[in-house]
Amino acid sequence: MDGYAVRTADLEHASAAMPVRLTQIGAAAAGTAEAPAVTRGLCVTIATGAPLPPGADAVVMVEDTCASPGSCDIEFRAPARPRQHVAARGADLRAGDTVLRTGDLLTPARVGVLAAIGAPAATVFVRPRVFLASSGNEVVPPGTPLQAAQIHDVNRFTLPAIVTAHGGEPVTHPAVRDTPVALRAALDAAAGCDLVVISGGSSVGDHDLLGEVVGERGQVLFHGIAVKPASRRCSPASAIASCSSGCPATRPRAFRTRTSS
């Protein structure tokens, strides 16, 4: 608070009708502890963030005072309360307080708290990178005029939003055609990701090739689970990638399966 550091005892009887004048003898600035002591009848100019000078027990805002032209006298027209406009040491955090716990999300405010306590760094969990691709010969990007038997690639936008909402980093890929070559190329592009999610191609039709192509790269742990409205997902124990999953192609089924699992 910009103003004057004072002794409240000096302003006990101050009023608009009978103001009290104190002599300004120096200044207290932020970043330094050097300031003259405040004794009876004196005051010190103080800046926001500056330590309270010795002898003072309150701060009066500049707006509540009046300086006498050509004089060091400052006029005060109201009493001051002890500790008025003074922030106590440890008012925000005290020694032994818990600041953050393992697993807490580092919000902007929490990053600021770490800086406030002098922590130069923090050990964090990296957001998982999730590779996302839709598969199907019928899938085209939104904005493309639909031809007969085509649909827009909705999952390319729905699934990244779900991943982001749950703390992951989505890595999107254009729609993949229903061919072994295209699916293998998509899995190659997923190298370095922590999780691979490809929508479509995980059922048992003639064009559902995902399970077969994934199986080329590791042991398929399961292909199909007991969940509605979708039942076909495959997951391998891959020797190359981290983890892979196939989910339903249709937008409502993919959305409900991912958000509820």
Number of C-alpha atoms within 10 A of each C-alpha: 17 17 19 28 32 31 24 20 15 19 20 13 14 17 13 10 8 12 18 20 22 22 15 20 15 16 17 22 18 12 9 10 13 14 19 16 16 21 14 14 16 24 31 26 22 26 18 13 15 19 20 26 23 15 16 22 20 19 27 25 15 16 8 12 17 14 15 11 8 6 9 16 19 22 19 24 18 19 17 22 16 15 15 16 18 18 13 9 9 8 7 8 13 10 6 6 8 8 11 13 7 8 8 9 13 14 9 8 9 14 15 13 16 16 12 11 10 9 11 8 9 9 6 11 9 9 13 14 18 24 25 27 27 29 29 20 15 17 21 21 14 13 8 10 11 14 9 7 8 13 17 16 24 17 25 23 14 14 25 20 14 15 20 13 10 11 13 18 19 21 18 17 15 15 25 25 18 19 18 17 11 14 22 17 12 22 19 12 13 24 14 14 19 17 20 24 22 29 25 25 28 25 21 13 8 8 16 18 19 25 21 14 16 23 16 12 16 15 13 17 12 14 17 17 11 9 12 10 12 18 17 21 26 24 22 22 17 17 10 11 19 15 16 23 21 28 25 25 23 15 16 14 15 20 17 14 18 13 11 7 6
